């Protein structure tokens, strides 16, 4: 924003010539001088900016809602968890028996080795 140049002396003179008292003329000129020194507010958001942002935010929220619903639809159900629990238990039992068998075989080999070389 271009600074506004205000000739206070000329303005005061014109007001006095128009019949205004000197003190009142100077007060009016002072008010205009302060008004011309207002900060640049052209960078502030307008109602149109806020409305556009509101529309964009609503669209983002709707997209997030759709994505969340899609994610929730892919979550495991109680039935899925029960099936997984059953599969896990079966595999754990199988591995336990394999370890018992491996340990038994190892103990047997150690006993045979001790009998042969012992």
N, C-alpha and C positions, 0 to 999 in steps of 0.2 A: 504494500500500500504506500503510495506516494505521500510524503508529509504535506500537510495543508499549511500554506503560508497565509498568515492573518495579520493585516496591518492594524494594530490596536490603536495607534494614534489617529489614523484617518477615520476609523470606525467611531471612536469617541467624539471626534470633531463633528462628524455627520449627525450623530445622535443629539449633540448639544445644539447644533444649528436647527434641528427639527423641533426644538423646544423642550428637550429633556434636560432635567437638572444635571449638573456636572457629576454629582455623586452617583446618581442612578445610571447615567451614561457609562461611567467607569465600571460600575457593577455589571451591567449588561455585557460590556466588552470583556470583562474578566471571565464571565460565564462562557462566552464564546471561545475565548482563548483556552480555557481548560477543556472545553469540549473538543477542540481541534487537537489537543494533546492526548486524546484517548488512544489506548494501545490498539494495535492491528489485531482484529479478531477474525480476519478472513480465513484463517486456518482452522477455526472451530467447526465442529460438526453441525450440520443443518438437520431439520426435521426429515428432509428427503434422505439424507445420509443414514439417519437412525432407522427410517422405514426400510431402506434397502438392507441394512444390517439385520434387522428383525426378520425379514423374509429369508435371508441367507441362513440365519441361525435356525429358523424353523425347518428349513430344508435339511440342514446338517443333523438336527435332532431326529427327523423322520428317517433319514438314511441310517443313523445309529440305531434307531428302534428296529428297523427291518433287519439289520445285521445281527442285533442281539437276539431277535426271535429266531433267526437262522441258526445261531450258535446254540441256543437253548434246545432247538429241535434235534441237535446232534449229540446231546448229553445222554449218558447211559441211564437206562431205566433200572428199576429194582430187579426185573427179570434178567437183564443183561448182567448185573452184578452177581446175581445168584448163579448164573451159568459160569461166569469167570471164577467164582469161588469154588465151584465144583471141579472145574478143570485144574485149578491150582492145587486143590487137595489131592486129586488123582495123580498129578505129576510129582507132588511132594512125597506121596506114599511110594510111588515107583522109584524115585531117587533114593529114598530111605532104604528100601529093600536092596537096591543095587549097591549101596554103601555097605550094608550088612554082609551081602555076598562077597564084596571085595575084601572086607576086613577078615571074613572067615577064610577066604582063599589065602590071604597073606599069612594069617596065623598058622594055617595048615602047612604052607611052604616053609615057614620058620621051623615048625616042629619036625618036618621031614628032614630039613637040612641039619638040625641039631642031632637027630637020630643017626643020620648018615656020617656026619663028621664029628659027632660028639662022643 
